[in-house]
Amino acid sequence: MTLRWGVLGLGTIARAVHLPLIARLPGHELVALADLDPDRSAELAARYGARALDAAGLFAADDVDAVLVATPGRHAAHAVTALRAGKHVLAEKPFALSADEAEEAAEVAAATGLVLQVGYMKVHDRAVTTAVEALPEIGDVRLVQISVRHPVDGPQVDHLRLSAPGPLPAGAAELIAADDVAENRALDVSVGADASPAVRRLFRSVLCGSVVHEFSLLRSLGFGLPTFDHADLLAWEGGAPPTVFATGRLENGARFVLDWAWTPDRPDYRETVRITGSAGDVEIGVAPPYRLDATSTVTVVSPHGERRPVLAADGAFQRQLESFADAVGGGTPHPHAGVEGALADLRSMQQLLAVLP
């Protein structure tokens, strides 16, 4: 079976990862592209041998089996439209900014019998499976720490030599404005209509845009989600994202520490997960985004010594597509890439906000 893809939204992640991966992966075919910028759609369609369509045309296309939603902002609304058009959906994060949006999408997916998967690529990483297998070696887990150092996009994507966006057509402004209104309504529900612009940006861009991946990692490692008891924000000036420091308890009683820092002057993205047990620790060096074939690393320290398992070269994004295709073909969906997990993550992010001083 060949899974025929339509990609909605041709921004950085689509161009860096999704398009080249679909084009080269056996059993997958790129047939249609859509973006608010018709010139970009035409250019990329010509490069990949696909058709350039508008969003409505992509949803209506008979030869599109699945839609990858990679538009800016929240993605649940586009997912619902695609599902109602009879398409399976793989939706980038943030999937939704309110529980109502996520619940509607889950209901439509259940009613249509179609696959709806959230783009938590890190849960598919071989490093996660390897780390879980190593946990018995390190005794009782006492502490889990996740550290993220997040630079601006420029240094992360310079190697891709992406073309700069051109001016959007006049009709795009109305669509963008309507989406902004819907996004603000969702934020009203999740953080409160009286929340400051800074808190709204924190929830939308930092938590839902990046930190949400750390929640999915915790779930896929078997720790569930934390109950936060402390959160603090540092270096919160102007419009720049703050440093987020938060602590809590995991379901097994272990302590959880999250530190997420905006580091605009560093040249790379860095993310480390360290699991400390009574007899050793397991550390994951998470592969950076925007690098298609980058792989994560795992280091295990136990009474038996230190080792670094060799991981296969199929990265998290590739395994994500393979998992999606398997589910479309009747296989079991990945347990940590569904809307239920996205809803749980959303509520954990709201709980983190609630303990801010």
N, C-alpha and C positions, 0 to 999 in steps of 0.2 A: 504494500500500500504506500502510495506517495501522498504526503500531506501538503496540500496546496495553500500557500500563505498569502494573506494580504496584510500589509504593514501600514498602520495608521499613525502618522507622526514620524518625521524623519530628522529628528534632532541628533544630538551627539551620541547617545547610547545606541540608537538605531543604526547610525552610520558606522560607529566604531565596532559594534559587536553583532547586532542582530542580522543586518543585511548580509555581511560576508559569511556569517555562520550558516544561515539558512541556505545561501547559495552553494555552499560547498558540502553540506552534510547530506549523505545518501538518505533517500526516503523523504526529502523535503524539497519543495519547489516554491520559488518566489514568483508569484504571478501578478500581483497588483500592489501599487503604492499610492498613498494619498497624504497630502500635507497642505497646510494653509498657503504655502509658497508653491505655486504651480511650476515655477522654473526649476526649483529643487526636485520636485516630483518627476518632471520630464527628464532632467539630467540623470537622476539615479535609476529611473526606469530603463533608460537607454543603456546604462552601464550594466545592469543586471538582467536585461532581456525580459523585463516585466512591462505592465501597462501602467500609465499614470492616470489616476482617476481622482474624482473628488470623494469625500467621505461617503456620501449617499451611494455613489456608483460602486464603491468598494463593498459596502454592506450588501448591495443588491447583486453583486457578481456571482453567477452560477458556478464559476470555476474556483471560487474561494471557499475552502473548507474551514479555515481558522483565521482569526484576526489577532495580530499582535498589536495591542494598544500601547503606544509609546508617545502619546501626546503630552504636552506640558500640563502640570496640575494634577488634579485628581482624575481617576480613570474609570470609576464605577459607572458613570453615566454612559460613556462610550461602550463599556462592556455590556450594559443592558441593551443598548441599541443593536449591537452585534448579535447577542444571544437571540433577541426577538427576530432577527433576520435569518436565524438558522445556522449561525457560525459558532464554532468553538472559540474560546477566548483565552489568551495568555495576556494578562494586563500588568504593565509595569507598576511599581509603587511610586508615590503613595496611592494605594488602591482607592481609599476613600478618606474623607476628612470628618465624616460623621457616621455613627452606627446606622442611621436610617439608610444612607446610600449603600452601605455594605450589605445590609439585610435585604434590601430590594434586589440587589444583584444575585444574592444567594437564592432567593425565592424564584427568580426568573430562571436561573440555571437548573434548579430542581424541577421546575415545571416543564422545561423544554428537554430535559435529559441530556443537555450538552455539558461539555467540560469547561469549567471556569477555574483557571489557575492564576495565582498571584505571583508576580515576578520576584520572588525571594530566591534569587539564584544561589545564595550562600548555603541554603539548606541542602542543596544538591552536591555541594563540594565533597570530594573524596576525603578531604581532611577531617570533615565532621564525622564520617563513618569510622575513620581510623582512630580519631580521638575517643569516640565512644567505646570502641573495642579495647582501648588501652586503659580505660578508667579503673577496671578491677586491679590493675597493677599498682595504683597509687593510694590504695586504702580509702578511708572515709573522706569524702570531699568536704573541705572546710571553707574554701574561699574560691570564688570565681570573679575574675577581673577582666573587663574588656576596655581596651584603650584605643582610641581613634585619633589620628592626627590628619586633619582634612585641609588640604591646600585649595587654592582657587583652581578652576578648571584648566586654565591655560597650560601650565606645565604638564598636566596629566594627558593632554590630548595633542601636544605639539607634534608628536611622532606620527600622527594620523594625517597631517597636512589637509585638514578639512577646509572647504571653501567657506568664506564668510557668508552669513545670511544676507539675502537681498531684501529690498523693500517689499512688504506684503501688499497684496491688492487691496483696494478700498473696502471690499466686502468683508475682509478678514477682521477689521476693527470691530464690527458689530458682533461677530461671533466671539471674539476675545472678551468684549465687554460683558456679554451675556454669561460667559463662563466665570468671569470675575464676580458677578453678582451671585451666581450659584455657589461659588467657593466661599464667599463671605457669609452666606446663609448657613453653610455647613459649619463654618468656624463659630458662628453665633451659638449653634447647638452644642458644639464640643467644648469650647472654652468660655462661652458666655458673651453676650452682646456687649457687655460693659468692659470686657478685657482690653487692655492697652494694645496699641498697634505693635509694640515690642513683643508682648506675650503671644499675640496672634502670629507674628513672624517666627517666633521660637517654635511654636507648635507646628506650623505649616512647613517651614523650611528645614529646621534642624531635626526635630523629633520625627515628623512624618516623612521627611525627605532623606534622612540618613540614619538616625538612631533606631528607627524601626527595624533595620536589618539586624541589629544586635538582639532585639527581642526574638526575632525568628531564629537566630543562632541558639539562644538559650533554650528555646522550645525543642529544636532539633537535636541538641545535645542531651536532652532528657531532663533538664532542670526546671521546666515550666517557666513561669514568669514571676518576677520579684514583686514583693510588697515593699514599696519604698518607705523609708522612715526619715530620709534627709535628702535634700537637693539644694544645690547652690549654683549661682551663676557668677562668673568672673569675666572681667574685660568686656563688659557690655556697654560699648560706646557707639553712638551713632547707629548706623544700619548694619554694622558688622555682626555676625553671629557671636554669641558668647561662648566661653568655655563652660561646659556642663559637667558638674561633679555630683554624683548621686549614689546613695547607698541603700541597701535593703536586704531582705531575707528571701531566700529561695524556698521552694516547697519542701526540700529535704533539710531545711534548717541552716544551710550554708549561707555565709555572708556573700553579698554581691556588691561589687564596686564598678561603677561606670565613670570613665572620664573621657569626654569628647572635646577636643580642642580645635578651634579654627586657627590654622597656621598658614596664613596667606603667602608667606615668603619662603616656605619650604618647597622643594622641587617635586615631592612625591607624596602619595597617599600611604599611610601606614596604619595597620590595624592588627592588634595582638589580642588573643584570647588566652588567658592563663588560668588553668584549673589546678588548685593546690589541694592535695590530699594529705592524709596523715603519714603517707609513706613516699611521697614524691609529687611530681606535677606533670601536667600535659600542657604544652604550649602550641598554639596554632598561629602561624604567621599568615594572615588572610591575604589572598592574591588581590592586587589592586584592580579597581574597575578600569574600563576603557582599554584593557590589554587582553585581546581575545584569547591568546594561548598561555597567559600567565597561570601558574599553579601555586596553590598554597603550600605551606610547609608544616610539618608536625615534629615536635621534639618531645620525647618521653623520658622523664627521669624517675627511676624507681630503684628499689633495692637491688635490682639486677644490673644497674648501670644506666648509662644514657644512650639512647638510640634515636635515629632520625629515619623513620620509615620512608621508603621511596614510593611516591604516589604516581599513578598513571597520568599521562599527559592530557587526558580529556578533562578540560576545565569545567567549572561550575555552570557556565552559560550553555555549554554543549550538553551537559547532563540534564540541565533544565529542559531543553528542547526535547531530548530523548524521553524524559519522563512524561512530558506533555503528550507526545505522540503515542506513547504506550497507553496512556489513559484514554486518548481518543479511540485507540484500537480495542478498547475493552478492558485494559489492565487496571490495576488498583491505583487511584490517584495518590500522589505523594502526601503523606499524613500531615506535613507541616507547611504545605504550599496552598492551602485552601482559604476560602473566605472566613471560615470559623477562626483560623489563626489570626487573620488580619483584624477581625473584630476584637479578639483578646488583646492583641498588641495595641490597638487604639485605646482600649480602656486602661491599659497599663501606662500609656503615655499621659492620659488624663490624670491618673493617680500620681504620677511623677510631678505634674504641675501643681497638684493639690498640696504637696508638702513643701513647695517653695516658700521661703520666708516672706 
